Amino acid sequence: MAKLAEALNVDLLLLQLTGKMSPGAVQRMQHHCDACSDPKRCSHLIDHEGGKMAEPPEFCPNRKIFLALQNDGQKHEIWRLYHSRKQ
């Protein structure tokens, strides 16, 4: 997940330090990443793009969350996405 976050220019640590994202939210994202059906494909795509990506892969279980984080790290949107996934 760290490799994808870096490729997307999403600083998860900074988001946590600024209160825009909780450590628990990052842990849940990691859980989703660990459960991904194709982590090798993700890594290959990142490498193929030279380590930079405009958006997460379509199959990424954290796609909506990463897109929200890329969109100024909107705390409200991130919160809404996590609560909708729990249901």
C-alpha positions as semicolon CSV with decimal commas, in nm:
position;residue;x (nm);y (nm);z (nm)
1;M;0,000;0,000;0,000
2;A;0,287;0,237;0,076
3;K;0,417;0,194;-0,279
4;L;0,079;0,281;-0,428
5;A;0,032;0,578;-0,195
6;E;0,372;0,711;-0,299
7;A;0,293;0,654;-0,668
8;L;-0,028;0,852;-0,621
9;N;0,151;1,128;-0,430
10;V;-0,062;1,063;-0,120
11;D;0,129;1,115;0,204
12;L;-0,056;0,897;0,455
13;L;0,172;1,000;0,742
14;L;0,114;1,370;0,676
15;L;-0,261;1,311;0,656
16;Q;-0,247;1,143;0,997
17;L;-0,027;1,413;1,150
18;T;-0,261;1,687;1,028
19;G;-0,569;1,504;1,159
20;K;-0,719;1,450;0,814
21;M;-0,700;1,074;0,857
22;S;-0,693;0,852;1,162
23;P;-0,438;0,576;1,221
24;G;-0,732;0,334;1,230
25;A;-0,835;0,441;0,880
26;V;-0,484;0,371;0,752
27;Q;-0,491;0,030;0,922
28;R;-0,822;-0,050;0,751
29;M;-0,677;0,055;0,416
30;Q;-0,382;-0,177;0,476
31;H;-0,625;-0,457;0,562
32;H;-0,807;-0,401;0,233
33;C;-0,477;-0,395;0,047
34;D;-0,365;-0,719;0,213
35;A;-0,690;-0,880;0,096
36;C;-0,642;-0,761;-0,264
37;S;-0,692;-1,028;-0,526
38;D;-0,400;-0,911;-0,741
39;P;-0,117;-0,734;-0,550
40;K;0,145;-0,840;-0,805
41;R;-0,052;-0,673;-1,082
42;C;-0,069;-0,353;-0,877
43;S;0,306;-0,353;-0,821
44;H;0,366;-0,423;-1,190
45;L;0,141;-0,131;-1,293
46;I;0,326;0,106;-1,060
47;D;0,662;-0,007;-1,198
48;H;0,533;0,017;-1,555
49;E;0,426;0,378;-1,495
50;G;0,770;0,470;-1,363
51;G;0,657;0,488;-1,001
52;K;0,397;0,760;-1,060
53;M;0,027;0,711;-1,124
54;A;-0,254;0,957;-1,185
55;E;-0,509;0,732;-1,015
56;P;-0,528;0,393;-0,846
57;P;-0,601;0,082;-1,054
58;E;-0,967;0,002;-1,121
59;F;-0,939;-0,320;-0,920
60;C;-0,789;-0,152;-0,611
61;P;-1,000;-0,216;-0,299
62;N;-0,895;0,130;-0,175
63;R;-0,964;0,309;-0,504
64;K;-1,243;0,537;-0,380
65;I;-1,048;0,628;-0,072
66;F;-0,729;0,705;-0,265
67;L;-0,928;0,918;-0,509
68;A;-1,077;1,111;-0,218
69;L;-0,730;1,154;-0,066
70;Q;-0,596;1,284;-0,396
71;N;-0,882;1,533;-0,395
72;D;-0,731;1,746;-0,117
73;G;-0,766;1,471;0,142
74;Q;-1,122;1,568;0,223
75;K;-1,178;1,438;0,573
76;H;-1,556;1,425;0,543
77;E;-1,544;1,217;0,224
78;I;-1,292;0,976;0,373
79;W;-1,508;0,935;0,685
80;R;-1,819;0,870;0,472
81;L;-1,639;0,612;0,257
82;Y;-1,521;0,416;0,559
83;H;-1,860;0,409;0,722
84;S;-2,028;0,298;0,400
85;R;-1,777;0,007;0,367
86;K;-1,855;-0,119;0,718
87;Q;-2,224;-0,172;0,632
